Amino acid sequence: MPPPKSRIAARRQTRYLLVSTALATGILAAATGLGVIAASSSQSSELGARSAAAIAPVAPVAPAASSAIWFQPQPPGVFGPFGQVASADYLALFQPGAPWQRVMAHTQAVGFYAGWLYSASNQVLAPIVSFLNAHGIGIEIESPALQALPTCGAGIEGYVPYGLSGLDLRSFTLAYLQKLKALGAHVLFVKVDEPYYFGSVISAAALQQIAQAAGDKTPLVSCNFSVNEVARDVGQFAQLVKTVYPGAEIGDVEPVGPDTYQPDAVTALDAWHDTYRLVTGAPFPFFFADVDFSDPAWPALLQQLTADSRQRGIRFGIIYIGDTQDNSDAEWTSQVVARFEEYQQQDQGRPDYVLFQSWQPRPTLCLPETDPTTFTGVIDTYITAMTAH
């Protein structure tokens, strides 16, 4: 087994390549006829001018009675550094009588990447939206919230590339949201794709390691925005989303590990969330931890982040996922089970949200829920465990 830092790099490059490639492919496939809409300078000034004195106190968030379940499988045509990462029966999830009725009844939202939504045709999306609406399931979207510049950000997770046929972050975002709106989709949540880490924290050395592990010879250059700049840009993105979906909640997801931030993850992420509230005037409504499970202390780290997030008025979520090197669906799902059992049963963790997501080659199947080695099957195992608990 490689040393921890190598495992972390391999895991990050898997997610990086999947997300950035899916985004770039989606944009390039569909970027025709959309003009650039410049960001409002008045919005920027308003967000940048807020002071601590103008921000009202935030009431702490009480723990949820139970964790809301989100589910984000991979659609067809998605590839990572180890080949296809999509589940072969993805579209079967949205067919009448699909065999995940129990899991469906417990699922609050099904997740999609913004890049896939942008490129998918109405013919593909319409039956998915109709199915989710008929079963009272909302949509959550993982989206970039940063705009790459001519000199930096290209190809990096969390950014929309620069200079793509007159397409920028604003027009890209409006395009996929307005498409969903026209289809009658219920978008409940948008989680911004690790903007603090990729926009301000990540080092040149870490980017080089990610690119090398992914076999990408193009140099990756971070914009290294200040934390205030990232907060301003994410705040503007949140305002943009609300022009189409006023009731949607726009929250954060960031990597969480022992060597990811200085001086440590808890201090850095707390400071980032405080800055976002200072700049925008309101806290993130929710925060998801993209956990480095190779760290043996991860449950204690999440307990501290949970407490700190709730004290700041932020609901807390965890992403449950296996490992890239898992050799079978049974191995992958057993890793997920071990993780939610350790955190929520042994350590009494009480997240407000649990997101079952994969950017890895497994699981290869979503259905049926009666098979514990499928994607819905492992969620069914979770429901049974939490009900008994």
C-alpha positions as a Markdown table, in Angstrom:
| # | Residue | x | y | z |
|---|---|---|---|---|
| 1 | Met | 0.0 | 0.0 | 0.0 |
| 2 | Pro | 1.4 | 3.4 | -0.9 |
| 3 | Pro | 2.2 | 5.9 | 1.9 |
| 4 | Pro | -0.6 | 8.2 | 3.0 |
| 5 | Lys | 0.4 | 11.2 | 0.9 |
| 6 | Ser | 0.6 | 9.1 | -2.2 |
| 7 | Arg | -2.9 | 7.7 | -1.5 |
| 8 | Ile | -4.2 | 11.2 | -1.0 |
| 9 | Ala | -2.7 | 12.4 | -4.3 |
| 10 | Ala | -4.2 | 9.4 | -6.1 |
| 11 | Arg | -7.6 | 10.0 | -4.6 |
| 12 | Arg | -7.5 | 13.8 | -5.4 |
| 13 | Gln | -6.3 | 13.2 | -9.0 |
| 14 | Thr | -9.2 | 10.7 | -9.5 |
| 15 | Arg | -11.8 | 13.3 | -8.4 |
| 16 | Tyr | -9.9 | 16.1 | -10.2 |
| 17 | Leu | -9.8 | 14.4 | -13.5 |
| 18 | Leu | -13.4 | 13.2 | -13.4 |
| 19 | Val | -14.8 | 16.6 | -12.4 |
| 20 | Ser | -12.6 | 18.8 | -14.6 |
| 21 | Thr | -12.8 | 16.5 | -17.6 |
| 22 | Ala | -16.6 | 16.2 | -17.4 |
| 23 | Leu | -16.9 | 19.9 | -17.1 |
| 24 | Ala | -14.6 | 20.7 | -20.0 |
| 25 | Thr | -16.2 | 18.0 | -22.2 |
| 26 | Gly | -19.7 | 19.3 | -21.4 |
| 27 | Ile | -18.8 | 22.9 | -22.2 |
| 28 | Leu | -16.9 | 22.2 | -25.4 |
| 29 | Ala | -19.7 | 19.9 | -26.6 |
| 30 | Ala | -22.4 | 22.4 | -26.2 |
| 31 | Ala | -20.8 | 25.9 | -26.2 |
| 32 | Thr | -22.6 | 27.5 | -29.2 |
| 33 | Gly | -24.4 | 30.8 | -29.4 |
| 34 | Leu | -24.2 | 31.7 | -25.7 |
| 35 | Gly | -22.9 | 35.2 | -25.1 |
| 36 | Val | -20.8 | 36.3 | -22.1 |
| 37 | Ile | -22.8 | 38.1 | -19.4 |
| 38 | Ala | -20.4 | 40.3 | -17.3 |
| 39 | Ala | -20.6 | 40.1 | -13.6 |
| 40 | Ser | -22.3 | 43.0 | -11.9 |
| 41 | Ser | -19.8 | 45.5 | -10.5 |
| 42 | Ser | -22.4 | 46.7 | -8.1 |
| 43 | Gln | -22.8 | 43.2 | -6.7 |
| 44 | Ser | -19.0 | 42.9 | -6.3 |
| 45 | Ser | -18.8 | 46.2 | -4.5 |
| 46 | Glu | -21.7 | 45.3 | -2.2 |
| 47 | Leu | -20.2 | 42.0 | -1.3 |
| 48 | Gly | -16.8 | 43.4 | -0.7 |
| 49 | Ala | -18.0 | 46.3 | 1.4 |
| 50 | Arg | -19.7 | 44.4 | 4.2 |
| 51 | Ser | -18.3 | 44.7 | 7.7 |
| 52 | Ala | -18.5 | 42.6 | 10.7 |
| 53 | Ala | -20.6 | 45.2 | 12.5 |
| 54 | Ala | -23.3 | 44.8 | 9.8 |
| 55 | Ile | -23.7 | 41.1 | 10.2 |
| 56 | Ala | -26.4 | 39.8 | 12.5 |
| 57 | Pro | -25.6 | 37.0 | 14.9 |
| 58 | Val | -26.3 | 33.5 | 13.6 |
| 59 | Ala | -28.3 | 31.0 | 15.7 |
| 60 | Pro | -26.5 | 27.7 | 16.1 |
| 61 | Val | -28.0 | 24.7 | 14.2 |
| 62 | Ala | -29.4 | 21.9 | 16.3 |
| 63 | Pro | -28.5 | 18.3 | 15.3 |
| 64 | Ala | -31.0 | 16.8 | 12.9 |
| 65 | Ala | -33.2 | 14.0 | 14.2 |
| 66 | Ser | -31.9 | 11.8 | 11.4 |
| 67 | Ser | -29.5 | 12.3 | 8.5 |
| 68 | Ala | -31.0 | 13.3 | 5.1 |
| 69 | Ile | -29.8 | 11.0 | 2.3 |
| 70 | Trp | -28.4 | 12.3 | -1.0 |
| 71 | Phe | -27.4 | 10.0 | -3.8 |
| 72 | Gln | -25.1 | 10.9 | -6.7 |
| 73 | Pro | -24.3 | 8.0 | -9.0 |
| 74 | Gln | -22.4 | 8.6 | -12.3 |
| 75 | Pro | -24.2 | 8.9 | -15.6 |
| 76 | Pro | -23.1 | 7.2 | -18.9 |
| 77 | Gly | -20.0 | 8.4 | -20.7 |
| 78 | Val | -18.1 | 9.5 | -17.6 |
| 79 | Phe | -14.4 | 8.4 | -17.5 |
| 80 | Gly | -11.7 | 8.8 | -14.9 |
| 81 | Pro | -8.0 | 7.9 | -15.0 |
| 82 | Phe | -8.8 | 4.2 | -14.5 |
| 83 | Gly | -11.4 | 4.0 | -17.2 |
| 84 | Gln | -15.2 | 4.3 | -17.0 |
| 85 | Val | -16.6 | 5.4 | -13.7 |
| 86 | Ala | -20.2 | 5.4 | -14.6 |
| 87 | Ser | -22.7 | 2.8 | -13.4 |
| 88 | Ala | -23.8 | 0.7 | -16.4 |
| 89 | Asp | -27.5 | 0.8 | -15.4 |
| 90 | Tyr | -27.6 | 4.5 | -14.5 |
| 91 | Leu | -30.6 | 5.3 | -16.7 |
| 92 | Ala | -32.5 | 2.3 | -15.4 |
| 93 | Leu | -32.8 | 4.2 | -12.1 |
| 94 | Phe | -35.3 | 6.5 | -13.6 |
| 95 | Gln | -37.6 | 3.8 | -15.3 |
| 96 | Pro | -41.0 | 3.1 | -13.9 |
| 97 | Gly | -40.9 | 0.4 | -11.3 |
| 98 | Ala | -37.1 | 0.6 | -10.9 |
| 99 | Pro | -36.0 | -1.7 | -8.0 |
| 100 | Trp | -35.0 | 0.9 | -5.5 |
| 101 | Gln | -38.3 | 1.7 | -4.0 |
| 102 | Arg | -37.2 | 1.6 | -0.3 |
| 103 | Val | -34.1 | 3.8 | -0.9 |
| 104 | Met | -36.2 | 6.1 | -3.1 |
| 105 | Ala | -38.6 | 6.7 | -0.2 |
| 106 | His | -35.7 | 7.8 | 2.0 |
| 107 | Thr | -33.8 | 9.9 | -0.5 |
| 108 | Gln | -34.1 | 13.7 | -0.3 |
| 109 | Ala | -32.1 | 14.6 | -3.4 |
| 110 | Val | -30.3 | 13.0 | -6.4 |
| 111 | Gly | -27.1 | 14.7 | -7.4 |
| 112 | Phe | -25.6 | 15.7 | -10.8 |
| 113 | Tyr | -22.5 | 17.4 | -12.0 |
| 114 | Ala | -23.1 | 20.7 | -13.6 |
| 115 | Gly | -21.0 | 19.8 | -16.7 |
| 116 | Trp | -23.1 | 16.8 | -17.4 |
| 117 | Leu | -26.3 | 18.7 | -17.0 |
| 118 | Tyr | -25.0 | 21.4 | -19.4 |
| 119 | Ser | -24.2 | 18.9 | -22.1 |
| 120 | Ala | -27.1 | 16.4 | -21.6 |
| 121 | Ser | -30.0 | 16.8 | -24.1 |
| 122 | Asn | -33.6 | 17.5 | -23.1 |
| 123 | Gln | -34.4 | 14.0 | -24.4 |
| 124 | Val | -32.1 | 12.5 | -21.7 |
| 125 | Leu | -33.0 | 14.9 | -18.9 |
| 126 | Ala | -36.8 | 15.2 | -19.3 |
| 127 | Pro | -37.6 | 11.6 | -18.2 |
| 128 | Ile | -35.2 | 11.9 | -15.3 |
| 129 | Val | -36.8 | 15.1 | -14.1 |
| 130 | Ser | -40.3 | 13.7 | -14.5 |
| 131 | Phe | -39.3 | 10.6 | -12.5 |
| 132 | Leu | -37.8 | 12.5 | -9.7 |
| 133 | Asn | -40.8 | 14.9 | -9.6 |
| 134 | Ala | -43.2 | 12.0 | -9.5 |
| 135 | His | -41.4 | 10.5 | -6.5 |
| 136 | Gly | -40.9 | 13.7 | -4.6 |
| 137 | Ile | -37.1 | 13.7 | -4.9 |
| 138 | Gly | -35.2 | 16.9 | -5.4 |
| 139 | Ile | -32.1 | 17.7 | -7.3 |
| 140 | Glu | -28.7 | 18.7 | -5.9 |
| 141 | Ile | -25.9 | 20.0 | -8.2 |
| 142 | Glu | -22.2 | 20.0 | -7.8 |
| 143 | Ser | -20.9 | 23.1 | -9.7 |
| 144 | Pro | -17.8 | 25.2 | -10.2 |
| 145 | Ala | -18.1 | 28.6 | -8.7 |
| 146 | Leu | -14.8 | 30.2 | -9.9 |
| 147 | Gln | -13.9 | 31.6 | -13.3 |
| 148 | Ala | -10.4 | 30.7 | -14.6 |
| 149 | Leu | -8.3 | 33.6 | -15.9 |
| 150 | Pro | -6.0 | 33.8 | -18.9 |
| 151 | Thr | -3.0 | 32.9 | -16.8 |
| 152 | Cys | -4.5 | 30.5 | -14.2 |
| 153 | Gly | -7.2 | 28.1 | -13.2 |
| 154 | Ala | -7.5 | 26.2 | -16.6 |
| 155 | Gly | -8.1 | 22.5 | -16.1 |
| 156 | Ile | -8.4 | 22.8 | -12.3 |
| 157 | Glu | -11.4 | 21.5 | -10.4 |
| 158 | Gly | -13.8 | 24.2 | -9.2 |
| 159 | Tyr | -13.2 | 26.5 | -12.2 |
| 160 | Val | -14.9 | 27.1 | -15.5 |
| 161 | Pro | -12.2 | 27.3 | -18.1 |
| 162 | Tyr | -11.3 | 30.7 | -19.7 |
| 163 | Gly | -12.0 | 31.7 | -23.3 |
| 164 | Leu | -14.3 | 28.9 | -24.4 |
| 165 | Ser | -16.3 | 30.3 | -27.4 |
| 166 | Gly | -17.6 | 33.2 | -25.5 |
| 167 | Leu | -18.7 | 31.1 | -22.6 |
| 168 | Asp | -17.9 | 32.0 | -19.0 |
| 169 | Leu | -19.0 | 30.9 | -15.5 |
| 170 | Arg | -22.1 | 33.1 | -15.6 |
| 171 | Ser | -23.5 | 32.0 | -18.9 |
| 172 | Phe | -22.5 | 28.4 | -18.3 |
| 173 | Thr | -24.4 | 28.4 | -14.9 |
| 174 | Leu | -27.5 | 30.1 | -16.4 |
| 175 | Ala | -27.6 | 27.7 | -19.3 |
| 176 | Tyr | -27.8 | 24.5 | -17.2 |
| 177 | Leu | -30.1 | 26.1 | -14.6 |
| 178 | Gln | -32.5 | 27.5 | -17.2 |
| 179 | Lys | -32.6 | 24.2 | -19.0 |
| 180 | Leu | -33.6 | 22.5 | -15.7 |
| 181 | Lys | -36.2 | 25.2 | -15.0 |
| 182 | Ala | -37.8 | 24.8 | -18.4 |
| 183 | Leu | -38.2 | 21.0 | -17.7 |
| 184 | Gly | -39.8 | 21.7 | -14.3 |
| 185 | Ala | -37.0 | 20.4 | -12.2 |
| 186 | His | -36.9 | 21.0 | -8.5 |
| 187 | Val | -33.4 | 22.1 | -7.7 |
| 188 | Leu | -33.0 | 22.1 | -3.9 |
| 189 | Phe | -29.3 | 22.4 | -3.4 |
| 190 | Val | -26.2 | 23.5 | -5.2 |
| 191 | Lys | -22.8 | 22.6 | -3.6 |
| 192 | Val | -19.9 | 24.6 | -4.8 |
| 193 | Asp | -17.0 | 22.4 | -5.8 |
| 194 | Glu | -14.2 | 22.9 | -3.3 |
| 195 | Pro | -13.6 | 26.6 | -4.1 |
| 196 | Tyr | -11.5 | 27.4 | -1.0 |
| 197 | Tyr | -9.1 | 24.5 | -1.5 |
| 198 | Phe | -8.6 | 24.8 | -5.3 |
| 199 | Gly | -9.0 | 28.6 | -5.4 |
| 200 | Ser | -6.8 | 29.6 | -2.5 |
| 201 | Val | -5.1 | 26.8 | -0.7 |
| 202 | Ile | -3.6 | 24.2 | -3.1 |
| 203 | Ser | 0.1 | 24.5 | -3.8 |
| 204 | Ala | 1.9 | 24.4 | -7.1 |
| 205 | Ala | 3.6 | 21.2 | -5.9 |
| 206 | Ala | 0.3 | 19.5 | -5.1 |
| 207 | Leu | -1.1 | 20.5 | -8.5 |
| 208 | Gln | 1.9 | 19.1 | -10.2 |
| 209 | Gln | 1.5 | 15.8 | -8.3 |
| 210 | Ile | -2.2 | 15.6 | -9.3 |
| 211 | Ala | -1.4 | 16.3 | -12.9 |
| 212 | Gln | 1.4 | 13.7 | -13.0 |
| 213 | Ala | -0.7 | 11.1 | -11.4 |
| 214 | Ala | -3.5 | 11.8 | -13.9 |
| 215 | Gly | -1.0 | 11.7 | -16.9 |
| 216 | Asp | -1.8 | 15.3 | -17.7 |
| 217 | Lys | 1.2 | 17.0 | -19.3 |
| 218 | Thr | -0.5 | 20.5 | -19.4 |
| 219 | Pro | 0.8 | 22.6 | -16.5 |
| 220 | Leu | -1.8 | 23.4 | -13.9 |
| 221 | Val | -1.5 | 26.9 | -12.4 |
| 222 | Ser | -3.7 | 27.9 | -9.5 |
| 223 | Cys | -5.0 | 31.4 | -9.3 |
| 224 | Asn | -4.2 | 31.5 | -5.6 |
| 225 | Phe | -6.9 | 34.0 | -4.9 |
| 226 | Ser | -7.1 | 35.5 | -1.5 |
| 227 | Val | -9.7 | 34.0 | 0.8 |
| 228 | Asn | -11.8 | 37.2 | 0.6 |
| 229 | Glu | -11.7 | 37.0 | -3.3 |
| 230 | Val | -12.9 | 33.4 | -3.2 |
| 231 | Ala | -15.7 | 34.3 | -0.8 |
| 232 | Arg | -16.8 | 37.2 | -3.0 |
| 233 | Asp | -16.9 | 35.1 | -6.1 |
| 234 | Val | -18.8 | 32.3 | -4.5 |
| 235 | Gly | -21.2 | 34.8 | -3.0 |
| 236 | Gln | -21.8 | 36.2 | -6.5 |
| 237 | Phe | -22.3 | 32.7 | -7.8 |
| 238 | Ala | -24.9 | 32.0 | -5.1 |
| 239 | Gln | -26.8 | 35.2 | -6.1 |
| 240 | Leu | -26.7 | 34.1 | -9.7 |
| 241 | Val | -28.2 | 30.7 | -8.9 |
| 242 | Lys | -31.0 | 32.4 | -7.0 |
| 243 | Thr | -32.0 | 34.4 | -10.0 |
| 244 | Val | -33.3 | 31.1 | -11.5 |
| 245 | Tyr | -34.0 | 29.1 | -8.3 |
| 246 | Pro | -34.7 | 31.6 | -5.5 |
| 247 | Gly | -35.3 | 28.8 | -3.0 |
| 248 | Ala | -32.2 | 26.8 | -3.7 |
| 249 | Glu | -29.6 | 26.5 | -1.0 |
| 250 | Ile | -26.0 | 27.0 | -2.1 |
| 251 | Gly | -23.5 | 25.3 | 0.2 |
| 252 | Asp | -19.8 | 24.3 | 0.4 |
| 253 | Val | -17.8 | 21.0 | -0.1 |
| 254 | Glu | -14.1 | 20.9 | 0.7 |
| 255 | Pro | -11.5 | 18.2 | 1.2 |
| 256 | Val | -10.8 | 17.3 | 4.8 |
| 257 | Gly | -7.5 | 15.6 | 5.8 |
| 258 | Pro | -4.6 | 16.0 | 8.2 |
| 259 | Asp | -2.2 | 17.5 | 5.7 |
| 260 | Thr | -4.5 | 19.5 | 3.6 |
| 261 | Tyr | -4.4 | 22.9 | 5.3 |
| 262 | Gln | -2.3 | 25.0 | 7.6 |
| 263 | Pro | -2.2 | 25.0 | 10.5 |
| 264 | Asp | -4.9 | 22.3 | 10.5 |
| 265 | Ala | -8.1 | 21.5 | 8.8 |
| 266 | Val | -10.5 | 22.6 | 11.6 |
| 267 | Thr | -8.8 | 26.0 | 12.1 |
| 268 | Ala | -8.5 | 26.7 | 8.3 |
| 269 | Leu | -12.1 | 25.6 | 7.4 |
| 270 | Asp | -13.6 | 27.5 | 10.3 |
| 271 | Ala | -11.7 | 30.6 | 9.2 |
| 272 | Trp | -12.9 | 30.1 | 5.6 |
| 273 | His | -16.5 | 29.8 | 6.6 |
| 274 | Asp | -16.2 | 32.9 | 8.9 |
| 275 | Thr | -14.8 | 34.9 | 6.0 |
| 276 | Tyr | -17.6 | 33.8 | 3.7 |
| 277 | Arg | -20.1 | 35.0 | 6.2 |
| 278 | Leu | -18.3 | 38.2 | 6.7 |
| 279 | Val | -18.0 | 39.0 | 3.0 |
| 280 | Thr | -21.5 | 37.9 | 1.9 |
| 281 | Gly | -23.5 | 38.7 | 5.1 |
| 282 | Ala | -24.8 | 35.1 | 5.6 |
| 283 | Pro | -23.3 | 31.7 | 6.4 |
| 284 | Phe | -23.3 | 28.8 | 4.1 |
| 285 | Pro | -26.5 | 26.8 | 4.8 |
| 286 | Phe | -24.5 | 23.5 | 4.7 |
| 287 | Phe | -21.0 | 22.1 | 4.4 |
| 288 | Phe | -19.9 | 18.7 | 3.2 |
| 289 | Ala | -16.7 | 17.1 | 4.1 |
| 290 | Asp | -14.8 | 15.2 | 1.3 |
| 291 | Val | -12.9 | 13.0 | 3.8 |
| 292 | Asp | -9.5 | 11.5 | 3.6 |
| 293 | Phe | -10.4 | 8.2 | 5.1 |
| 294 | Ser | -6.7 | 7.0 | 5.2 |
| 295 | Asp | -6.3 | 9.3 | 8.2 |
| 296 | Pro | -7.1 | 7.1 | 11.3 |
| 297 | Ala | -8.2 | 10.2 | 13.2 |
| 298 | Trp | -10.9 | 11.2 | 10.6 |
| 299 | Pro | -13.9 | 10.5 | 12.9 |
| 300 | Ala | -12.6 | 12.8 | 15.7 |
| 301 | Leu | -11.8 | 15.5 | 13.0 |
| 302 | Leu | -15.4 | 15.3 | 11.7 |
| 303 | Gln | -16.8 | 15.5 | 15.2 |
| 304 | Gln | -15.0 | 18.8 | 15.7 |
| 305 | Leu | -16.0 | 20.2 | 12.3 |
| 306 | Thr | -19.6 | 19.2 | 12.9 |
| 307 | Ala | -19.7 | 21.1 | 16.2 |
| 308 | Asp | -18.0 | 24.1 | 14.8 |
| 309 | Ser | -20.2 | 24.2 | 11.7 |
| 310 | Arg | -23.4 | 24.0 | 13.7 |
| 311 | Gln | -22.2 | 26.7 | 16.0 |
| 312 | Arg | -21.8 | 28.9 | 12.9 |
| 313 | Gly | -25.3 | 28.1 | 11.7 |
| 314 | Ile | -24.1 | 25.6 | 9.1 |
| 315 | Arg | -25.6 | 22.1 | 8.7 |
| 316 | Phe | -22.9 | 19.4 | 8.3 |
| 317 | Gly | -22.7 | 16.6 | 5.8 |
| 318 | Ile | -20.3 | 13.8 | 5.0 |
| 319 | Ile | -19.6 | 12.0 | 1.6 |
| 320 | Tyr | -19.5 | 8.3 | 1.9 |
| 321 | Ile | -17.3 | 6.6 | -0.7 |
| 322 | Gly | -15.1 | 3.6 | -1.1 |
| 323 | Asp | -11.5 | 3.5 | -2.3 |
| 324 | Thr | -10.2 | 3.8 | -5.9 |
| 325 | Gln | -8.1 | 0.7 | -5.5 |
| 326 | Asp | -11.1 | -1.5 | -4.5 |
| 327 | Asn | -11.1 | -4.6 | -6.8 |
| 328 | Ser | -14.8 | -5.4 | -6.7 |
| 329 | Asp | -18.1 | -3.8 | -6.0 |
| 330 | Ala | -18.4 | -6.0 | -2.9 |
| 331 | Glu | -15.1 | -4.5 | -1.6 |
| 332 | Trp | -16.1 | -1.0 | -2.4 |
| 333 | Thr | -19.5 | -1.2 | -0.7 |
| 334 | Ser | -18.0 | -3.0 | 2.3 |
| 335 | Gln | -15.7 | 0.0 | 2.7 |
| 336 | Val | -18.7 | 2.4 | 2.7 |
| 337 | Val | -20.5 | 0.3 | 5.3 |
| 338 | Ala | -17.4 | 0.1 | 7.5 |
| 339 | Arg | -17.2 | 3.9 | 7.4 |
| 340 | Phe | -20.7 | 4.8 | 8.3 |
| 341 | Glu | -20.8 | 2.1 | 11.0 |
| 342 | Glu | -17.6 | 3.6 | 12.5 |
| 343 | Tyr | -18.7 | 7.2 | 12.3 |
| 344 | Gln | -22.4 | 7.0 | 13.1 |
| 345 | Gln | -22.6 | 3.9 | 15.3 |
| 346 | Gln | -19.3 | 3.5 | 17.1 |
| 347 | Asp | -18.5 | 7.2 | 17.4 |
| 348 | Gln | -22.0 | 8.5 | 17.6 |
| 349 | Gly | -21.6 | 10.9 | 14.7 |
| 350 | Arg | -24.8 | 12.7 | 13.8 |
| 351 | Pro | -24.4 | 14.4 | 10.4 |
| 352 | Asp | -27.3 | 16.4 | 9.0 |
| 353 | Tyr | -26.7 | 15.0 | 5.5 |
| 354 | Val | -25.1 | 11.9 | 4.1 |
| 355 | Leu | -24.1 | 11.9 | 0.5 |
| 356 | Phe | -23.5 | 8.5 | -1.2 |
| 357 | Gln | -21.3 | 9.5 | -4.2 |
| 358 | Ser | -18.6 | 8.0 | -6.3 |
| 359 | Trp | -16.0 | 9.4 | -8.8 |
| 360 | Gln | -14.3 | 6.0 | -8.8 |
| 361 | Pro | -14.6 | 2.9 | -11.1 |
| 362 | Arg | -17.0 | 1.3 | -8.6 |
| 363 | Pro | -19.7 | 0.4 | -8.0 |
| 364 | Thr | -20.5 | -0.7 | -11.5 |
| 365 | Leu | -24.2 | -1.2 | -10.8 |
| 366 | Cys | -26.8 | 0.9 | -9.1 |
| 367 | Leu | -29.6 | -1.7 | -9.0 |
| 368 | Pro | -31.2 | -3.6 | -7.4 |
| 369 | Glu | -31.4 | -2.3 | -3.9 |
| 370 | Thr | -31.8 | -5.9 | -2.6 |
| 371 | Asp | -28.2 | -6.6 | -3.7 |
| 372 | Pro | -25.9 | -5.2 | -1.0 |
| 373 | Thr | -23.0 | -4.8 | -3.5 |
| 374 | Thr | -24.9 | -2.2 | -5.7 |
| 375 | Phe | -25.0 | 1.5 | -5.1 |
| 376 | Thr | -28.7 | 1.5 | -4.0 |
| 377 | Gly | -27.9 | -1.7 | -2.1 |
| 378 | Val | -25.4 | 0.0 | 0.1 |
| 379 | Ile | -27.8 | 2.8 | 0.8 |
| 380 | Asp | -30.4 | 0.2 | 1.7 |
| 381 | Thr | -27.9 | -1.3 | 4.2 |
| 382 | Tyr | -27.4 | 2.2 | 5.6 |
| 383 | Ile | -31.1 | 2.7 | 6.1 |
| 384 | Thr | -31.4 | -0.6 | 7.9 |
| 385 | Ala | -28.5 | 0.1 | 10.1 |
| 386 | Met | -29.7 | 3.6 | 11.1 |
| 387 | Thr | -33.2 | 2.4 | 11.7 |
| 388 | Ala | -32.0 | -0.3 | 14.0 |
| 389 | His | -29.6 | 2.2 | 15.7 |
